[in-house]
Amino acid sequence: EPYANTDWTVSTSGGAVTWSSPQTFAQNPNSNALRWGTMYNFWFVADAGPGTAQATLGLFKPHTPSSVAFDVSAPVIPECPADFNQDGLVSTSDISSFLSVWFADVANGTTDADFDGSGATSTADISAFLSAWFAAVGGGC
């Protein structure tokens, strides 16, 4: 087999995840690229729920166009984090929903209510959520 098996690189920036072949076509035409009849898995862990986002697949071999864009299921940060139950309203039901998830996290060791993005569920998440909630009630999202 003439093709290299060198691992792909991964980077994150500006809310995007990018996987790249270890070398470009110009550097090595036999680099580890997606080719017909091959299959690769790409994954990551996110702290936001799924929604529709746009992905871009760059072509390994120089060509016009140089990439193809398409919709994928991907994590999407809600437009209004204070609308925790995502019903389109900022109300006391969001506080109830958040606290319900927060207590479940504490009981189960999960992090669904990790509102401050620290990687753990703690009382700091309650403070962060309530700050966002009061700001949204006062001025909207």
N, C-alpha and C positions, 0 to 999 in steps of 0.2 A: 504494500500500500504506500503510495508516494506522499500521502498527506500527513502532516504533523498532528500530534495529539496534545499539544501544549494547551494548558487551561486558558480559558478566556479571562479577561480582566473585568472587574465591576467597579463602578464609581457612582457616587450620588452627589447631586448638586442642584440647588434650586427646586427641590421637590421632585426631581426626576432620578430614575435609576437607569444607568447605561451599562450594557454588557458589550464588550468589544473583542473581536478576534485578536490574538496576540500580535499579529503583524498585518500590515496592509498588503494588498495585492502587489503593489510596487516593491515592497520589501521582500515578499516571499509568496509567489503564486500558489505554493503548496501549504500555506498556513492553515490552521484549523478554522475553517469557515463553514457556515451552513451550506450544504450542498444537497442536490437532489438525492433522495433516498436516505438521508441522515435525519436523526432526531436528537434534539437537545431539550433539557429542562432548565427553565429559569424561574427562580422564586425569591421571595423576600418576605419578611415579617413586617407588617405595618400596624400602626395604631389608629387607623381610620377605616371606616366601613367602605364597602365596594360601591362603585358607581361607574359611569361611562367616562373614559378618558381616551385620548388619542396616542397611539404608539407610532413610532417611525422605525422602519426596517431599512437600514442602509445597505446598499448593494456592495458586495465584496469586490467584484470585478468592475472596473470603471465602465460606466454606461450612462446613457441619458434615458430616463431620469436616474439620478444617483440614489434615490430612496423611494420608498412606498409608505404612505401613511394610512392607518386604519383604526377603527374603534376597538377598544378592549375593555374588559372589566378590570378596574384598578381602584386603589384606595382614593377616596375623594374627601377632602376636609370640608365639613359642612360650612355653608356661607355664614351661618349664625350659630356658633358653638353653644350659645346660651339656650337655643331651642333644642334641648337635649333629646326630647322625644320626637323631634323632626315633624311636628304637626303644622308648621308654618306660623306658630304663635309663640311668643315668649310669655309664659304664664306660670302660676304656681305648680301646675302639673309637671313642668320641667324640673322643678326642684324635687318633687316626689320621685320622678323617674330617675334622676341622678342619684339621689340617696338610696334608692332601691338597688341600683347597680353597684353603688359604692359598698353597701353592706354585704352584697353577694361577693364582691371582690375580697373583702376582708375575711369572709367565711371560707371562701374557696381558694384563696391565693392567686386570683386572677387580677388583671389590670385594665379591665374595660372602662373604669372610671378614673383612669390616670389622666386627669384633665390638665395638669401642669407639664406633662411629658417627661417626668422624671424617671419613668420605668418602674415605678412602684405606686401602689395605692396607699395614700396617707391622708391625714387631716389637711395637709397643704392643698390637696385636690379640692376639698370642700371649699376652702377659702378662695381658691382660684376660680372655681365654678361660680360661687356666689358673687364675686367681683364682676365677672363677665355678665352674669344674669342681671345684676342691678344696673350695670352700664347699659345693657340692652333695653331694659325697661325704661330707663331714663332718656335714652336717645335713639333707641332702635338699633338694629344690626346693620 
